[in-house]
Amino acid sequence: MRLDKFLKVSRLIKRRTLAKEVSDQGRISINGQQAKASSTVKVGDELQIRFGQKLVTVKVERLQETTRKEEAAEMYSVIKEEKVESEA
């Protein structure tokens, strides 16, 4: 499954266009490798996503084309969440 679609379906990021922008800015990595919106996500992959001052690491548990809001969080598990110091 494409990275931008996974982020939207799992509701880690609300809109697919926003997911595409974030990944193209280099703020997402899959298993330590820089990822683009078209990168393929597989079950067991570790995603690191930078949301502003926060770095969230999640593990992909399952892939689904569509999901209900209540089940979206079951697609991944949060491994760690940490604050990132600004680079300024």
DRENTITI-310198 format. One record per residue: residue number from 1; x, y, z negated of N, C-alpha, C in turn. Coordinates in nm, 4 decimals, padded with zeros to 6 digits. Each point is the difference from the previous one (the first is absolute). Example, Ala and Ser with C-alpha at 12.3 -4.5 7.8 and 13.67 -1.06 7.14 Angstrom:
// DRENTITI-310198
drenlum: 1	nu: 01.3190	nv: -00.5690	nw: -00.7800	cau: -00.0890	cav: 00.1190	caw: 00.0000	cu: 00.0900	cv: 00.1200	cw: 00.0000
drenlum: 2	nu: -00.0350	nv: 00.1050	nw: 00.0720	cau: 00.0820	cav: 00.1190	caw: -00.0060	cu: -00.0770	cv: 00.1090	cw: -00.0730
***
This chain:
// DRENTITI-310198
drenlum: 1	nu: 00.0847	nv: -00.1181	nw: 00.0000	cau: -00.0847	cav: 00.1181	caw: 00.0000	cu: 00.0891	cv: 00.1242	cw: 00.0000
drenlum: 2	nu: -00.0422	nv: 00.1021	nw: 00.0700	cau: 00.0768	cav: 00.1255	caw: 00.0035	cu: 00.0013	cv: 00.0664	cw: -00.1379
drenlum: 3	nu: 00.1095	nv: 00.0663	nw: -00.0298	cau: 00.0160	cav: 00.0664	caw: -00.1296	cu: -00.1091	cv: 00.1036	cw: -00.0245
drenlum: 4	nu: -00.0256	nv: 00.0873	nw: 00.0979	cau: -00.1004	cav: 00.1052	caw: -00.0207	cu: -00.1391	cv: -00.0587	cw: -00.0250
drenlum: 5	nu: -00.0332	nv: -00.1090	nw: 00.0687	cau: -00.1312	cav: -00.0637	caw: -00.0219	cu: -00.0067	cv: -00.0641	cw: -00.1388
drenlum: 6	nu: 00.1084	nv: -00.0668	nw: -00.0426	cau: 00.0010	cav: -00.0609	caw: -00.1336	cu: -00.0206	cv: 00.1062	cw: -00.1080
drenlum: 7	nu: 00.0697	nv: 00.1124	nw: 00.0114	cau: -00.0115	cav: 00.1070	caw: -00.0998	cu: -00.1427	cv: 00.0531	cw: -00.0082
drenlum: 8	nu: -00.0670	nv: 00.0102	nw: 00.1149	cau: -00.1373	cav: 00.0492	caw: 00.0013	cu: -00.0967	cv: -00.1047	cw: -00.0561
drenlum: 9	nu: 00.0079	nv: -00.1241	nw: 00.0491	cau: -00.0935	cav: -00.1053	caw: -00.0436	cu: 00.0155	cv: -00.0279	cw: -00.1492
drenlum: 10	nu: 00.1252	nv: 00.0012	nw: -00.0499	cau: 00.0223	cav: -00.0263	caw: -00.1429	cu: -00.0298	cv: 00.1230	cw: -00.0855
drenlum: 11	nu: -00.0264	nv: 00.1121	nw: 00.0661	cau: -00.0315	cav: 00.1277	caw: -00.0650	cu: 00.1156	cv: 00.0562	cw: -00.0833
drenlum: 12	nu: 00.1231	nv: -00.0379	nw: 00.0348	cau: 00.1164	cav: 00.0650	caw: -00.0621	cu: 00.0074	cv: 00.1443	cw: 00.0508
drenlum: 13	nu: -00.0365	nv: 00.0181	nw: 00.1283	cau: -00.0119	cav: 00.1327	caw: 00.0600	cu: -00.1368	cv: 00.0049	cw: 00.0662
drenlum: 14	nu: -00.0733	nv: 00.1095	nw: -00.0213	cau: -00.1404	cav: 00.0066	caw: 00.0388	cu: -00.0264	cv: -00.0066	cw: 00.1500
drenlum: 15	nu: 00.0807	nv: 00.0712	nw: 00.0812	cau: -00.0267	cav: 00.0049	caw: 00.1436	cu: 00.1184	cv: -00.0539	cw: 00.0797
drenlum: 16	nu: -00.0303	nv: -00.0643	nw: 00.1117	cau: 00.1046	cav: -00.0616	caw: 00.0823	cu: 00.0924	cv: 00.1060	cw: 00.0606
drenlum: 17	nu: -00.0554	nv: 00.1151	nw: 00.0382	cau: 00.0849	cav: 00.1056	caw: 00.0568	cu: 00.0997	cv: 00.0492	cw: -00.1043
drenlum: 18	nu: -00.0431	nv: 00.0101	nw: -00.1249	cau: 00.0888	cav: 00.0414	caw: -00.1079	cu: 00.1053	cv: -00.1083	cw: -00.0261
drenlum: 19	nu: -00.0412	nv: -00.1266	nw: 00.0045	cau: 00.0937	cav: -00.1114	caw: -00.0180	cu: 00.1069	cv: 00.0024	cw: 00.1085
drenlum: 20	nu: -00.0413	nv: 00.0334	nw: 00.1232	cau: 00.0944	cav: 00.0077	caw: 00.1121	cu: 00.0997	cv: 00.1133	cw: -00.0235
drenlum: 21	nu: -00.0493	nv: 00.1167	nw: -00.0423	cau: 00.0880	cav: 00.1149	caw: -00.0272	cu: 00.1023	cv: -00.0330	cw: -00.1081
drenlum: 22	nu: -00.0461	nv: -00.0575	nw: -00.1113	cau: 00.0877	cav: -00.0321	caw: -00.1128	cu: 00.1090	cv: -00.0976	cw: 00.0425
drenlum: 23	nu: -00.0381	nv: -00.1038	nw: 00.0764	cau: 00.1016	cav: -00.0969	caw: 00.0414	cu: 00.0963	cv: 00.0586	cw: 00.1026
drenlum: 24	nu: -00.0481	nv: 00.0852	nw: 00.0876	cau: 00.0887	cav: 00.0613	caw: 00.0990	cu: 00.0937	cv: 00.1031	cw: -00.0623
drenlum: 25	nu: -00.0330	nv: 00.0488	nw: -00.1194	cau: 00.0887	cav: 00.0923	caw: -00.0717	cu: 00.1091	cv: -00.0753	cw: -00.0755
drenlum: 26	nu: -00.0025	nv: -00.1327	nw: 00.0057	cau: 00.1024	cav: -00.0805	caw: -00.0659	cu: -00.0203	cv: -00.0149	cw: -00.1494
drenlum: 27	nu: -00.1248	nv: 00.0100	nw: -00.0465	cau: -00.0275	cav: -00.0101	caw: -00.1438	cu: -00.0447	cv: -00.1389	cw: -00.0417
drenlum: 28	nu: 00.0044	nv: -00.0962	nw: 00.0948	cau: -00.0402	cav: -00.1372	caw: -00.0308	cu: 00.1078	cv: -00.0965	cw: 00.0473
drenlum: 29	nu: 00.0300	nv: -00.0991	nw: -00.0837	cau: 00.0931	cav: -00.1043	caw: 00.0435	cu: -00.0605	cv: -00.1370	cw: -00.0298
drenlum: 30	nu: 00.0310	nv: -00.0952	nw: 00.0879	cau: -00.0455	cav: -00.1380	caw: -00.0165	cu: 00.1232	cv: -00.0840	cw: -00.0292
drenlum: 31	nu: 00.0023	nv: -00.0650	nw: -00.1164	cau: 00.1143	cav: -00.0823	caw: -00.0417	cu: 00.1328	cv: 00.0752	cw: 00.0140
drenlum: 32	nu: -00.0001	nv: 00.1285	nw: -00.0370	cau: 00.1229	cav: 00.0789	caw: 00.0022	cu: 00.0344	cv: 00.0614	cw: 00.1343
drenlum: 33	nu: -00.0739	nv: -00.0327	nw: 00.1061	cau: 00.0251	cav: 00.0541	caw: 00.1333	cu: -00.0986	cv: 00.1131	cw: 00.0281
drenlum: 34	nu: 00.0509	nv: 00.1106	nw: 00.0568	cau: -00.0857	cav: 00.1122	caw: 00.0394	cu: -00.1094	cv: -00.0522	cw: 00.0923
drenlum: 35	nu: -00.1242	nv: 00.0435	nw: -00.0197	cau: -00.1120	cav: -00.0517	caw: 00.0791	cu: -00.0702	cv: 00.1093	cw: 00.0781
drenlum: 36	nu: -00.0504	nv: -00.0372	nw: 00.1163	cau: -00.0821	cav: 00.0893	caw: 00.0817	cu: -00.1442	cv: -00.0485	cw: -00.0096
drenlum: 37	nu: -00.0923	nv: 00.0810	nw: 00.0499	cau: -00.1423	cav: -00.0344	caw: -00.0061	cu: -00.0299	cv: -00.1313	cw: 00.0713
drenlum: 38	nu: 00.0767	nv: -00.0311	nw: 00.1048	cau: -00.0258	cav: -00.1207	caw: 00.0787	cu: 00.0708	cv: -00.1235	cw: -00.0558
drenlum: 39	nu: 00.0756	nv: 00.0153	nw: -00.1096	cau: 00.0701	cav: -00.1141	caw: -00.0597	cu: -00.0995	cv: -00.1064	cw: -00.0443
drenlum: 40	nu: 00.0414	nv: -00.1253	nw: 00.0076	cau: -00.0880	cav: -00.1107	caw: -00.0373	cu: 00.0133	cv: -00.0318	cw: -00.1486
drenlum: 41	nu: -00.1138	nv: -00.0160	nw: -00.0656	cau: -00.0043	cav: -00.0346	caw: -00.1422	cu: -00.0451	cv: -00.1452	cw: -00.0126
drenlum: 42	nu: 00.0707	nv: -00.0772	nw: -00.0835	cau: -00.0354	cav: -00.1409	caw: -00.0218	cu: -00.0247	cv: -00.0219	cw: -00.1497
drenlum: 43	nu: -00.0688	nv: -00.1075	nw: -00.0333	cau: -00.0236	cav: -00.0349	caw: -00.1400	cu: 00.1353	cv: -00.0264	cw: -00.0654
drenlum: 44	nu: 00.0210	nv: 00.0559	nw: -00.1182	cau: 00.1260	cav: -00.0174	caw: -00.0716	cu: 00.0953	cv: 00.1175	cw: 00.0178
drenlum: 45	nu: -00.0267	nv: 00.0885	nw: 00.0957	cau: 00.0854	cav: 00.1172	caw: 00.0207	cu: -00.0116	cv: 00.0964	cw: -00.1174
drenlum: 46	nu: 00.1090	nv: 00.0723	nw: -00.0263	cau: -00.0005	cav: 00.1043	caw: -00.1027	cu: 00.0028	cv: 00.1350	cw: 00.0683
drenlum: 47	nu: -00.0962	nv: 00.0839	nw: -00.0327	cau: -00.0063	cav: 00.1345	caw: 00.0576	cu: 00.0390	cv: 00.1014	cw: -00.1065
drenlum: 48	nu: 00.0841	nv: 00.0955	nw: 00.0383	cau: 00.0319	cav: 00.1123	caw: -00.0875	cu: -00.0574	cv: 00.1241	cw: 00.0658
drenlum: 49	nu: -00.0888	nv: 00.0670	nw: -00.0712	cau: -00.0682	cav: 00.1165	caw: 00.0543	cu: 00.0283	cv: 00.1201	cw: -00.0886
drenlum: 50	nu: 00.0413	nv: 00.1110	nw: 00.0620	cau: 00.0257	cav: 00.1218	caw: -00.0768	cu: -00.1166	cv: 00.0959	cw: 00.0151
drenlum: 51	nu: -00.0706	nv: 00.0227	nw: -00.1100	cau: -00.1100	cav: 00.0972	caw: -00.0062	cu: 00.0522	cv: 00.1204	cw: -00.0775
drenlum: 52	nu: 00.0451	nv: 00.1038	nw: 00.0671	cau: 00.0506	cav: 00.1179	caw: -00.0695	cu: 00.1113	cv: -00.0342	cw: -00.0966
drenlum: 53	nu: -00.0256	nv: 00.0137	nw: -00.1306	cau: 00.1013	cav: -00.0272	caw: -00.1029	cu: -00.0080	cv: -00.1416	cw: -00.0545
drenlum: 54	nu: -00.0793	nv: -00.0869	nw: 00.0635	cau: -00.0199	cav: -00.1352	caw: -00.0503	cu: 00.0476	cv: -00.1031	cw: 00.1020
drenlum: 55	nu: 00.0674	nv: -00.1032	nw: -00.0474	cau: 00.0428	cav: -00.1109	caw: 00.0856	cu: -00.0731	cv: -00.1248	cw: -00.0468
drenlum: 56	nu: -00.0847	nv: -00.0542	nw: 00.0870	cau: -00.0810	cav: -00.1157	caw: -00.0350	cu: 00.0491	cv: -00.1211	cw: 00.0803
drenlum: 57	nu: 00.0253	nv: -00.1113	nw: -00.0691	cau: 00.0403	cav: -00.1238	caw: 00.0654	cu: -00.1132	cv: -00.1001	cw: -00.0152
drenlum: 58	nu: -00.0490	nv: -00.0512	nw: 00.1139	cau: -00.1091	cav: -00.0971	caw: -00.0022	cu: 00.0389	cv: -00.1241	cw: 00.0793
drenlum: 59	nu: -00.0604	nv: -00.1129	nw: -00.0361	cau: 00.0224	cav: -00.1256	caw: 00.0714	cu: -00.1282	cv: -00.0355	cw: 00.0731
drenlum: 60	nu: 00.0125	nv: -00.0352	nw: 00.1280	cau: -00.1158	cav: -00.0362	caw: 00.0808	cu: -00.0465	cv: -00.1398	cw: -00.0409
drenlum: 61	nu: -00.1241	nv: -00.0106	nw: -00.0471	cau: -00.0548	cav: -00.1279	caw: -00.0447	cu: -00.0790	cv: -00.0700	cw: 00.1103
drenlum: 62	nu: -00.0747	nv: 00.0780	nw: 00.0778	cau: -00.0752	cav: -00.0582	caw: 00.1118	cu: -00.0350	cv: 00.1066	cw: 00.1023
drenlum: 63	nu: -00.0290	nv: -00.0458	nw: 00.1216	cau: -00.0343	cav: 00.0903	caw: 00.1096	cu: -00.1441	cv: -00.0262	cw: 00.0425
drenlum: 64	nu: -00.0749	nv: 00.1062	nw: 00.0189	cau: -00.1375	cav: -00.0101	caw: 00.0481	cu: -00.0239	cv: 00.1141	cw: 00.0969
drenlum: 65	nu: -00.0791	nv: -00.0257	nw: 00.1043	cau: -00.0305	cav: 00.1041	caw: 00.0978	cu: -00.0897	cv: 00.1083	cw: -00.0608
drenlum: 66	nu: -00.0962	nv: -00.0431	nw: -00.0793	cau: -00.0879	cav: 00.0941	caw: -00.0704	cu: -00.0202	cv: -00.0516	cw: -00.1417
drenlum: 67	nu: -00.0353	nv: 00.0909	nw: -00.0898	cau: -00.0243	cav: -00.0416	caw: -00.1383	cu: -00.0924	cv: 00.0998	cw: -00.0667
drenlum: 68	nu: -00.0703	nv: -00.0455	nw: -00.1014	cau: -00.0854	cav: 00.0902	caw: -00.0762	cu: 00.0852	cv: 00.0752	cw: -00.1008
drenlum: 69	nu: -00.0485	nv: 00.1128	nw: -00.0420	cau: 00.0729	cav: 00.0867	caw: -00.0936	cu: 00.0439	cv: -00.0755	cw: -00.1253
drenlum: 70	nu: -00.0879	nv: -00.0844	nw: -00.0538	cau: 00.0297	cav: -00.0717	caw: -00.1240	cu: 00.1106	cv: -00.1033	cw: 00.0191
drenlum: 71	nu: 00.0135	nv: -00.0540	nw: 00.1208	cau: 00.0979	cav: -00.1055	caw: 00.0260	cu: 00.1325	cv: 00.0521	cw: 00.0536
drenlum: 72	nu: 00.0075	nv: 00.1274	nw: 00.0328	cau: 00.1192	cav: 00.0558	caw: 00.0631	cu: 00.1249	cv: -00.0162	cw: -00.0865
drenlum: 73	nu: -00.0138	nv: 00.0170	nw: -00.1298	cau: 00.1156	cav: -00.0081	caw: -00.0903	cu: 00.0557	cv: -00.1420	cw: -00.0102
drenlum: 74	nu: -00.0776	nv: -00.0997	nw: 00.0425	cau: 00.0470	cav: -00.1381	caw: -00.0036	cu: 00.0979	cv: -00.0299	cw: 00.1127
drenlum: 75	nu: 00.0135	nv: 00.0904	nw: 00.0962	cau: 00.0904	cav: -00.0209	caw: 00.1136	cu: 00.1465	cv: 00.0221	cw: -00.0376
drenlum: 76	nu: 00.0231	nv: 00.0643	nw: -00.1146	cau: 00.1368	cav: 00.0284	caw: -00.0432	cu: 00.0074	cv: -00.0016	cw: -00.1516
drenlum: 77	nu: 00.1229	nv: -00.0110	nw: -00.0522	cau: 00.0188	cav: 00.0145	caw: -00.1439	cu: 00.1128	cv: 00.1005	cw: -00.0215
drenlum: 78	nu: -00.0196	nv: 00.0890	nw: -00.0955	cau: 00.0991	cav: 00.1032	caw: -00.0285	cu: 00.1130	cv: -00.0616	cw: -00.0820
drenlum: 79	nu: 00.1223	nv: 00.0091	nw: 00.0493	cau: 00.1157	cav: -00.0542	caw: -00.0709	cu: 00.0548	cv: 00.1053	cw: -00.0958
drenlum: 80	nu: 00.0193	nv: 00.1212	nw: 00.0515	cau: 00.0438	cav: 00.1083	caw: -00.0894	cu: -00.0375	cv: 00.1348	cw: 00.0564
drenlum: 81	nu: -00.0078	nv: 00.0965	nw: -00.0903	cau: -00.0340	cav: 00.1368	caw: 00.0341	cu: 00.0969	cv: 00.0884	cw: -00.0755
drenlum: 82	nu: 00.0730	nv: 00.0847	nw: 00.0703	cau: 00.0965	cav: 00.0844	caw: -00.0692	cu: -00.0007	cv: 00.1416	cw: 00.0542
drenlum: 83	nu: 00.0369	nv: 00.0920	nw: -00.0862	cau: 00.0116	cav: 00.1407	caw: 00.0395	cu: 00.1326	cv: 00.0208	cw: 00.0703
drenlum: 84	nu: -00.0012	nv: 00.0830	nw: 00.1040	cau: 00.1206	cav: 00.0316	caw: 00.0746	cu: 00.0319	cv: 00.1466	cw: -00.0220
drenlum: 85	nu: 00.1250	nv: 00.0280	nw: -00.0313	cau: 00.0415	cav: 00.1396	caw: -00.0166	cu: 00.0034	cv: 00.0673	cw: 00.1362
drenlum: 86	nu: -00.0394	nv: 00.1244	nw: 00.0054	cau: 00.0008	cav: 00.0716	caw: 00.1279	cu: 00.1448	cv: 00.0227	cw: 00.0435
drenlum: 87	nu: 00.0198	nv: 00.0034	nw: 00.1322	cau: 00.1355	cav: 00.0121	caw: 00.0547	cu: 00.0447	cv: 00.1448	cw: 00.0125
drenlum: 88	nu: -00.0800	nv: 00.0943	nw: -00.0452	cau: 00.0330	cav: 00.1421	caw: 00.0143	cu: 00.1019	cv: 00.0463	cw: -00.1026
***
